[in-house]
Amino acid sequence: MPTFLFDKIIFGPVKSRRLGVSLGINLLPTNIKVCSFDCIYCECGRNPKKHETKAVLPSRIEVQQKLKEKLEEMFAENQLPDVITFAGNGEPTLHPEFAGIIDDTILLRNQLSPKARIAVLSNATMIQRKDVFDALLKIEENILKLDSAYEETIQLLDCPNKNFNLAKTVDQLTAFQGKVIIQTLFVHGSYKGQIVDNTTEKEIYEWIELLKKIKPSQVMIYTIARDTPIDTLEKISIQVLNSIAIKVKSAGFDVQVSG
């Protein structure tokens, strides 16, 4: 049940299950979560009520300065990251200066840590914006969420805002023409009296059919690893994840499993 928030703009480096030594960038407030999804498994907890706390985002220049300081420090210690990862307390592409911040990060990476990849972990709700779409095309690891091929499962599991449309999202994911990594979290349990399970044969079949349409460069599958705000959810076993991975490989995709 306990969850946590990142208390800095730049955090880590941490050893990521999927990415290696990762230096994190949080473009959201350090005291509250801000997201266009309200996933029932999110390690940052549920979205706060709108009237509780005003969201104050870091400025573009502040992000640039903090990242420069941290990369210079890591360079001096000869401990540069494998990847610079936009994650944090919610959805990073909600930041109004996201595209400019990506440009700043690419410049700093090229100057101070040229071997590091740049990754964005996103729920894909803002990729209809041209500036966000174009910015994601500039980075090495454009990692976008797709937890199910069924709208009702996504509504139950991810609790998206009212503007979410699965069919449009899939079309936008397809528009990346393969320059996208699809990330899916598998979980089962219950929520509000309903069964939550995106690992059924029906779910996996239709999800793989969407992968065939999107044609991602890689698929990342994983399950919960930390506390979740809903205590009726259960971690998926590595055996089940591996069985899903076999089906993804059989469909022709590179797949990475994190248990």
C-alpha positions, 0 to 999 in steps of 0.5 A: 500500500505505501507508495513514494514520490521522487523528491528531486528534478534529477534523481539517481542514478539507479539500476533499472530493471530494463535500461541499465544505469539510469539517471532520472529526470522528473518533469513533474512536481516533487510533492504531488503526482500529475498524470493523465492516467491514474493507474491502479498499480502506480508506485507513485500512488493515485492522482490527488484531487484537483483542489488539494495541492497546486502543481508547480512544474520545474522550468526548462532552464531549471531542468537544464541546469540541474542536469548539467550539474549532475552530468558534470559531477558524474563525468568527474567521477568517471561514472556516467550513466547508460541512459538518461530517463524521463520518468518521475511523478507522472506523465513527463510529456504533460510538461508544456516545454517537453520538446525544448527540454528534450533538445536541451538534454540531447545537447548536454548528453552529446557534450558530457555523456555521448554514449548515454541513450535518452529514454522517455517512459510515457503513457502515450496520451500526448503523442497526438501533439506534434511537438511531443511526437517529433521530440520522441522521434529524436531520442533513442528509446521512445518507450510507450505504454499499451497495457491491453487491446481492450478499452474496458481493460485499460479503463479499469487498469489505467483509469485514463482521463476522459479524452483517451481513445484506444483506437486513435492511440494505436494509430498514433503509435503506428505513425512512429513507423517502428521507432517506438518501444511498447511497454506493457505491465501485466497484473491480476487481482481485483478492483471495485469488485471486478476481476483485473487480468490482462494475461488471459489468452483472449487478452494476449491474442488481441494485444499481439494483434495490435503489436503487429499493426504498430510494429515496434522495435522492441516490446518490454513486458514486466509486472509490479515490483513495488508497493501499489496503491491498490492492495488487491493486485498480485504480481505475475510470475516469471513463468507466466511472463516468459510464456507471454514472451514466447508468443511475442517472439513467435510473432516476430518481435524482440522482447525484454522480460522483467520479473 
